[in-house]
Amino acid sequence: MMARMSERVGRVWRLRQRPQGPLKAGDLVLDEQAVGDPRPDEVVLRTIFLSLDPTNRIWMSDVDQYLPPVEIGQPMRGVTLGVVEESTSPRFQPGDLVTPHEGTWSTYQTVSASRLSRIRAAPDLPLSAYMSVLGPPGLTAYVGMLDIGQAREGQTVTISAAAGAVGSVAGQIARARGCRVIGIAGGEEKCRWLTSELSFDGAVDYKKGHVGEQVRALCPEGIDVHFENVGGAILDAVIPSMRIGGRIALCGMISTYNDDGPVLGPREFQRVLMQRLTIQGFIIMDHFARAREAYAEIETMIRDGRLKWKDHIVDGLENAADAVNLLFTGQNDGKLMVRVSAA
Amino acid sequence: MMARMSERVGRVWRLRQRPQGPLKAGDLVLDEQAVGDPRPDEVVLRTIFLSLDPTNRIWMSDVDQYLPPVEIGQPMRGVTLGVVEESTSPRFQPGDLVTPHEGTWSTYQTVSASRLSRIRAAPDLPLSAYMSVLGPPGLTAYVGMLDIGQAREGQTVTISAAAGAVGSVAGQIARARGCRVIGIAGGEEKCRWLTSELSFDGAVDYKKGHVGEQVRALCPEGIDVHFENVGGAILDAVIPSMRIGGRIALCGMISTYNDDGPVLGPREFQRVLMQRLTIQGFIIMDHFARAREAYAEIETMIRDGRLKWKDHIVDGLENAADAVNLLFTGQNDGKLMVRVSAA
């Protein structure tokens, strides 16, 4: 018979203090916590994967944002995938794979059944795919490229952080729709991956020379849609090459998340007027209604061999706080996540 | 019999040097020019009205913009309304009122008939209205508020330079569509005009206290649509009050046109992401296809007494260069134009 949950002790990362700049040792603290029995209509789940995302850093800061900041002393928030170990809900049985509406960086989570979504994982795909291409990053790429960016056949598309979990999928979706796709990434290896493995039409290495000039050389007739994940100097460098009436899907600005204070807008903002640009910010939680269509198309692309991806899996919840900084130095190789326990 | 055009001498303002900061004496020079005979399918028109607009200042600068900059030594470009005095085109007869595709600051203009639009002026409306509410400023207000801003019944709308030629019409169009409209303008008199004459729901005097706080106090539930004519600090002050998913129609940034160098974007640009804002720049020449519908609705509003406006008419082409600066100090009272000759 399974041990009662109440006898177990789990672990959880709590926010101890708000980081200044990059996350440092001591900003988060790994704590023990008792795993409570489920109350009526609750589920106890064991976390399998914890997603590490640039937005985690935003949640640690006390700034106006799209969710309340994580409070000092509280468990760190994160996207997770887990397996049901105990349930008082008729809707969930032990063994079910689920993702809670708002997960935490912890080994066990006790969650109201109303705040759970079931994951129906295909047996022939790695479970980690449901944290990357078939999870929020894949949906973000789909919605950002097609709904916000409105990329259409024949258009020229650029993507920053193009080798990242979102950018690499966004680019392949645009390619599949008949766009010409140029990725911006850091380093020769990432750029080579984009052009040789993912069939991007070109790549700009932002570590090698002037980004604006490289973009202009690769997009001599201008950019119809730009998918922005980085912000700051990268966005500044792209804007002059935007075509009249071009669209910028503003998905993220990772280059700014470690900074204090306000984020200055594009340096040549007059171009938004002169070139009649549209800049549209979006957050994926507004677009979950698109998930079914997006995941169906992405899964088809995977099975057709038209979509490739990498998952970068770090083992052990205790390594989460160190690993998150890989995102900010570009050292992760694929969608970054922590394997908290074995599937 | 009418004197041959070739015997006449007209006057024209030419760009002598690119202004640094506000337009100064000597930047433009008033010159004489012979009025040529019309070649086949050309028209000689006598200018009645010359529109003075913030964008004139952009055209004088050698920066990337939506039209080629006016070249040194060339006639200054402007929106004009004139009467045909001589025509070799079967489409135009002497006495016809016309507006050339690209007019100049001059007393006479010899123009290809293909570059003329006819003005069918209602006899009971002042002809100057076709330079303001029933001309490009009115169309700009209509397109910017309804197509770009997508203002809808029940929404809260803010407008900067709200007492200006575009802003005042944009606000009344939004009011007619059932929006709650708050104008931002400079000085008590303009603000009083907005609320007591134009039925705006509120006004913020940017010369009196903190703009952001005034906006927040008048829009406690946030702004759905902001119509931007000023840019800079005014835009910065409005953005924090934008509702999630709000739209900013970027029509102009007059506060920046006298400056050299790039125009910095909004100071709290992260809000575009966090609040999922859309910022869309537009230029009216992309939207002339909307003119028929826009002018029909505006004329109906005028006759219903739901649309009020002011024309600020300066007499004499020789006063054009001095008058244009009134726009940048906010000293004009209504749509600014020059009466170049009697109708």
Interface residues (C-beta under 8 A of the other chain):
Chain A: V63 D64 Q65 Y66 G231 P240 I244 G245 L250 C251 G252 M253 T256 P262 V263 L264 G265 P266 R267 E268 F269 Q270 R271 V272 L273 M274 Q275 R276 L277 T278 I279 Q280 G281 F282 I283 D286
Chain B: V63 D64 Q65 Y66 G231 P240 G245 L250 C251 G252 M253 T256 P262 V263 L264 G265 P266 R267 E268 F269 Q270 R271 V272 L273 M274 Q275 R276 L277 T278 I279 Q280 G281 F282 I283 D286
